[in-house]
Amino acid sequence: MLVQAFNGLVGGAFYALLALGLAVIFGMLGVVNFAHGAFYMLGAFGAFVALDSFGLSFWWALLLVPVVLGLLGVVLERLFIRRLAPLDPLYNFLFTFGLALILQDVVKRRYGVNSQAYERPALLDGSVNLGFFDYPAYQVFVLVLSAAVCALVWVVLTRTRVGMIVRAATEKPELTRALGIDVARWVTPVFGFGIALAGLAGVLAAPMRAINPLMGGDLIITVFAVVVIGGLGSVFGSVAAGFAIGLISALGNLYVPALSQTLVFILMAVVLLWRPAGLFGREEGLL
C-alpha cells in the first residue's frame, strides 16, 4: 500500500505541474487553455528530439525545452490569445482546442502514432532506500522537483513584488491600471510561464511515459477535473488537488479498480455539489 501511495504522489506531481500552469493562465487571463495537454506532449517530444537529433542529454532538455515552449507561448499570446481576449471566452477556448488538434496532427505526421522510447538519465538509474521500501530514484526526483517548483511559484506569488502585481492585476485590473501599472505587460509572460510549466511536466514524463502524439489528450481531461476540484484560478488549490487526485487514483486502482477511470470525475461532481467554486476557489482572487 505504501508503494502504491507513493506511485500516486508521483502521478500527482504531473497533475500538480499541469494544473498549476492552467491555474496561473486562467487566473491572469481568464482563458481555459485546452492546448495545455498538447504542450505537455511537445515537452516530452522536445526531450526526445533534443537527444535523438542534437545529442542533448536529459539535463539540457530539462533546462531548454520549457524555455523554448514558454517563448512559443509568448508568441501565441501576442498573435492570437490577446486578439480574442475582448470577445466571448468561448472563442479562446475554441482556438486552443483547435491548436491542440493541429499540434497533435503535426507531430503525428512526423513521428506516427507509435510510442517513442526515452532512457532515464544515468545519474538517476537506480533506486533509493526510503526506509520501508526501495523506490526508483527517477520517480523520487520527479516528486521532489515538482514539489519544489510548485512551492517556488507559491512563494513568488505571495512574497514578491512580481507576485503582488500579478495578483493585483488578476483581482482588480482597473484599479491596478489606475495605479499606473501596465496590466497588459504582465499577461504575456504569465501565459508563457504557464506553457513552460506544461513543457517541464512533459520533459519529466519522457523517461516514464510512452511518448506519443496523444499522450497530452489522454491526460488533459483529468487535469481539468483537478483544476475544477481545486478551484478555478486557485494556485494552491490546483497543486493540492493534483497531488491528492494522484494519491486517490492510485489507491482507487488498488481497492476499487472498477471505478479507477471515473473516480476523479465522481469526486469532482461531489465537490461541485458541495462547493461550486471548488475546494479553494473564490471569485475575488487568484490565490
Order of alpha helices (4+ residues) and beta strands (2+ residues): alpha-alpha-alpha-alpha-beta-beta-alpha-alpha-alpha-alpha-alpha-alpha-alpha
